[in-house]
Amino acid sequence: MVELSKNILTKVSFDRQLFQKELEKSVRWINKSEDLQVFREWCMLEFGHLYPSVLKKVFYKK
């Protein structure tokens, strides 16, 4: 599931709203905490420069 989510996010990264929607879905799909941690780190490296506010909103909204 993590690899599928990475592929989807890479393909939709051109659009901020679509990226956020897919990121939120991906976080819901990934249910293991260790997988989520690795996924979060990957997202920060890949998209941290493009959408830092979206990443903070999705990963730290608790």
NORKAFEN-V41737 format. One record per backbone hydrogen bond with DSSP energy under -0.5 kcal/mol. NH is the residue of the N-H (numbers start at 1). CO is the residue of the C=O. Records with the same first field share a line. If there is no record, write none. Layout:
NH: CO + CO
This chain:
5: 1
6: 2
7: 3
8: 4
9: 5
10: 6
11: 7
12: 8
13: 9 + 10
15: 12
19: 15
20: 16
21: 17
22: 18
23: 19
24: 20
25: 21
26: 22
27: 23
28: 24
29: 25
30: 26
31: 29
36: 32
37: 33
38: 34
39: 35
40: 36
41: 37
42: 38
43: 39
44: 40
45: 41
46: 42
47: 43
48: 44
50: 47
51: 47
55: 51
56: 52
57: 53
58: 54
59: 55
60: 56
61: 58
